[in-house]
């Protein structure tokens, strides 16, 4: 074998596992997200730099009053941590431990080489599950029901049982994606469970802002407080968030959204893009809905969702 093509060393999954921590977050009962996500949330986190900075999926630590980290082989001892940031656009969350973790960090890589059919590994906090070999099922956009859209999500099979905050690691031993969801995907005409990962490439451009400001330096998107699904090309409301603009405007479960301003809605991702193109947070968003066969127009005074979330206490 030529020097230009050295043999590939096997991944040291045991070492990578030492970068994984358990994340336990406590959230006040009156928090906006408490009724949907609960007041105690548990998942994994990844040590991503020598300071001990932990990356996790943001919904675990959104509005958390207390965050605790547990290291592998630590006999359950918890370390207090501070929730630094939650980026609603990507879904990333950052946590800083309040004492030294003494754990190796997992270097950031790239998901650019992970195409359909690529092999990878998923790792969670070791006590949750063993490392799991997976393959990439697809790369495509993902529209979530909670006003969330990823342009290029990663879908893997088989599904990992502890996906929240899990690490997707490529052949180079670097972090390629962050575990977000369990989803249903079609494989050969059969529906199967899969995991959705957020590509790690979205983190470096906003990392310094998240560390310094707690949020990315981008204009906040208009938020309506809707839970919506797409069925046969129609966007239907499945719920409204407490204290959100949709609730104030009187939107209800079962409403079908047909237009944003004068633009017809052709699907969930298109609906989000039309809302976000209507102006910054605070803009009035005009929606046409159909309720029980009757069409009506509503004007929703959008907000910056971050303004409604409880902020972590300074330590």
C-alpha positions in Angstrom: 0.0 0.0 0.0 1.4 3.4 -0.9 2.2 6.1 1.6 -0.4 8.3 0.0 -3.1 5.8 1.1 -2.2 4.7 4.6 -4.4 2.1 6.3 -7.4 3.5 8.2 -7.1 2.9 12.0 -10.2 1.6 13.7 -12.2 4.1 15.8 -11.4 4.1 19.5 -15.0 4.1 20.6 -14.1 3.7 24.2 -12.2 6.9 24.2 -15.0 8.7 22.4 -17.4 7.4 25.0 -15.5 9.2 27.7 -16.5 12.5 26.0 -20.2 11.7 26.6 -22.0 12.9 29.7 -25.5 12.5 31.0 -27.5 15.8 31.1 -30.3 16.2 33.6 -32.2 19.5 33.5 -34.9 20.8 35.8 -37.4 23.3 34.4 -40.0 25.4 36.4 -43.6 24.3 36.1 -44.6 27.8 34.8 -42.1 27.7 31.9 -43.5 27.9 28.4 -42.1 24.6 27.4 -42.9 22.7 30.5 -46.3 21.4 29.4 -44.9 19.9 26.2 -41.3 18.9 27.2 -41.8 18.3 30.9 -40.1 19.7 34.0 -37.3 17.1 34.2 -35.4 16.2 31.0 -32.7 13.7 30.6 -30.4 13.0 27.7 -26.8 13.0 26.6 -24.2 15.7 26.0 -20.8 15.8 24.3 -17.7 17.5 25.7 -16.5 19.5 22.7 -13.6 21.6 23.9 -10.8 21.5 26.5 -12.7 23.8 28.8 -15.4 21.2 29.2 -18.1 22.9 27.1 -20.9 20.5 26.6 -23.0 20.4 23.4 -26.5 18.9 23.7 -29.8 19.1 21.9 -31.4 22.4 23.0 -34.9 21.1 24.0 -33.2 19.3 26.9 -32.0 22.6 28.5 -34.5 25.2 27.2 -35.7 27.3 30.2 -33.8 25.1 32.7 -33.3 26.5 36.1 -30.8 23.8 37.1 -28.6 21.5 34.9 -26.6 18.6 36.2 -24.0 16.5 34.4 -22.9 13.0 35.2 -19.6 11.5 33.9 -19.2 7.9 32.9 -17.8 5.7 35.8 -18.7 8.5 38.3 -21.0 6.4 40.5 -23.9 8.7 39.8 -22.2 11.8 41.2 -23.6 14.9 39.5 -21.8 18.1 38.6 -23.6 21.4 38.5 -23.6 23.2 35.2 -24.9 26.4 33.6 -27.2 26.4 30.5 -25.4 28.9 28.2 -27.4 28.9 25.1 -30.3 27.4 23.1 -30.4 28.2 19.4 -33.9 27.6 18.1 -33.0 27.7 14.4 -30.5 24.8 14.6 -31.6 23.1 17.8 -28.2 23.3 19.5 -27.8 23.8 23.2 -24.7 24.6 25.1 -23.9 23.9 28.8 -20.9 24.9 30.8 -19.9 22.8 33.9 -19.2 24.7 37.0 -16.1 22.6 37.8 -13.5 20.8 35.8 -14.7 17.7 34.0 -11.3 16.1 33.3 -12.6 14.4 30.2 -11.3 14.3 26.6 -13.2 16.4 24.2 -14.6 15.2 20.9 -13.3 17.3 18.1 -15.8 18.8 15.7 -15.8 17.3 12.2 -18.1 17.7 9.3 -21.2 15.9 8.0 -20.3 16.7 4.4 -19.1 13.2 3.5 -22.1 11.5 5.1 -24.3 10.7 2.2 -27.0 8.0 1.8 -25.3 4.6 2.5 -22.4 6.0 4.5 -21.4 4.2 7.7 -21.2 6.0 11.0 -21.5 5.4 14.8 -24.0 6.8 17.3 -22.8 7.2 20.9 -24.8 8.3 23.9 -23.9 8.5 27.6 -22.4 5.0 28.2 -24.9 3.9 30.9 -27.8 4.5 28.5 -26.6 2.3 25.6 -23.5 0.9 23.9 -22.1 2.5 20.7 -24.1 1.6 17.7 -23.1 1.2 14.1 -25.5 2.9 11.7 -25.8 3.9 8.1 -27.1 7.1 6.6 -30.5 6.6 5.2 -31.0 10.1 3.7 -30.0 13.7 3.6 -32.9 16.1 3.1 -34.9 18.9 4.7 -36.9 18.3 7.8 -39.9 20.3 8.9 -40.9 19.9 12.5 -44.4 20.6 13.8 -43.1 23.3 16.3 -42.1 25.9 13.7 -38.7 24.3 13.0 -37.0 23.6 9.7 -33.6 22.1 8.9 -32.5 22.4 5.3 -30.2 19.4 5.3 -31.0 16.9 8.1 -29.3 13.5 8.5 -31.4 10.4 8.9 -29.9 7.2 10.1 -30.9 3.6 10.7 -31.2 1.5 12.8 -32.6 3.9 15.4 -30.7 4.4 18.6 -32.8 4.0 21.8 -31.3 7.1 23.4 -31.1 9.7 20.6 -31.5 13.0 22.6 -28.1 14.7 22.5 -26.3 11.6 21.1 -23.2 11.9 19.0 -23.0 10.9 15.3 -19.4 10.1 14.6 -17.9 9.6 11.2 -15.0 7.4 10.2 -12.5 10.1 11.1 -13.5 9.9 14.8 -14.9 13.4 14.8 -18.4 14.7 15.7 -20.5 14.9 12.5 -24.0 15.4 14.0 -26.2 15.8 17.1 -29.1 13.5 17.9 -32.5 15.2 17.9 -35.4 12.9 17.1 -36.9 9.5 16.5 -38.8 9.7 13.2 -40.7 7.4 10.8 -39.1 7.0 7.4 -39.9 4.9 4.3 -37.4 2.3 3.2 -38.3 0.2 0.2 -42.0 1.0 0.6 -42.0 0.0 4.3 -42.2 2.5 7.1 -39.4 2.1 9.7 -38.0 4.0 12.7 -35.0 6.2 12.2 -33.1 9.0 14.0 -32.7 12.6 12.8 -29.4 14.3 13.4 -28.5 18.0 13.1 -25.3 18.4 11.0 -22.5 19.7 13.1 -21.4 22.0 10.3 -24.1 24.5 11.5 -22.4 25.0 14.8 -19.0 26.7 14.0 -20.5 29.8 12.3 -22.6 30.6 15.4 -20.5 29.1 18.2 -18.8 32.3 19.3 -22.1 34.2 19.4 -23.7 31.5 21.5 -20.8 31.6 23.9 -20.8 35.4 24.2 -24.4 36.4 23.8 -26.4 33.2 24.4 -27.9 33.4 20.9 -26.8 33.7 17.3 -26.4 37.1 15.8 -29.2 36.8 13.3 -32.6 38.7 13.3 -35.1 36.7 15.3 -37.7 34.9 13.2 -41.4 35.7 13.7 -42.9 33.1 16.0 -46.7 32.2 16.0 -47.0 29.6 18.7 -48.4 26.9 16.4 -48.1 23.2 16.2 -48.8 22.1 12.6 -48.6 19.0 10.4 -48.8 18.4 6.7 -51.3 15.9 5.3 -51.7 15.5 1.6 -50.2 18.9 1.0 -52.5 20.7 3.5 -51.1 22.4 6.6 -53.4 21.7 9.6 -53.1 23.0 13.2 -52.7 20.3 15.8 -52.3 22.7 18.8 -51.4 26.2 19.9 -48.9 27.3 22.5 -50.0 28.9 25.7 -49.5 32.7 25.6 -48.5 32.6 21.9 -49.9 34.8 19.1 -51.9 32.0 17.6 -53.8 31.5 20.9 -54.4 35.2 21.2 -55.8 35.3 17.7 -58.2 32.5 18.4 -56.7 29.8 16.2 -57.8 26.2 17.1 -56.9 22.6 16.6 -58.2 21.5 13.2 -57.8 24.8 11.4 -56.3 24.4 7.9 -53.9 27.2 6.8 -54.3 28.0 3.1 -52.5 31.3 2.7 -49.8 33.5 4.2 -50.8 37.0 3.1 -51.6 36.4 -0.6 -49.4 33.4 -1.0 -51.0 29.9 -1.2 -49.5 27.4 1.2 -48.3 24.3 -0.5 -46.7 22.4 2.4 -45.2 22.7 5.9 -41.7 23.8 4.9 -43.2 26.3 2.4 -45.5 27.6 5.1 -42.6 28.3 7.5 -40.5 30.0 4.8 -43.5 32.3 3.9 -44.0 33.3 7.5 -40.3 34.0 8.1 -40.1 36.0 4.8 -42.9 38.2 6.0 -40.6 40.3 8.3 -38.7 40.1 11.6 -40.3 39.0 14.9 -43.0 41.5 15.8 -44.4 41.7 12.2 -48.1 41.1 11.7 -48.6 37.8 9.9 -51.8 37.5 7.8 -53.1 34.0 7.6 -56.1 32.6 5.8 -57.6 29.6 7.4 -60.5 27.2 6.8 -62.5 26.1 9.8 -65.5 23.8 9.4 -65.7 24.6 5.7 -65.6 28.4 6.1 -62.7 30.6 5.2 -61.5 33.5 7.4 -58.6 35.8 7.6 -56.5 36.4 10.8 -53.7 38.8 11.6 -51.2 37.4 14.1 -48.8 39.8 15.9 -45.7 37.6 15.8 -43.2 37.6 18.6 -39.6 36.6 19.3 -40.1 33.3 21.0 -36.9 33.9 23.0 -38.8 36.7 24.8 -41.3 34.2 26.3 -38.7 31.7 27.5 -37.4 31.8 31.0 -33.8 32.7 31.2 -31.2 30.8 33.2 -30.0 32.4 36.4 -26.4 33.6 36.4 -23.9 31.7 38.4 
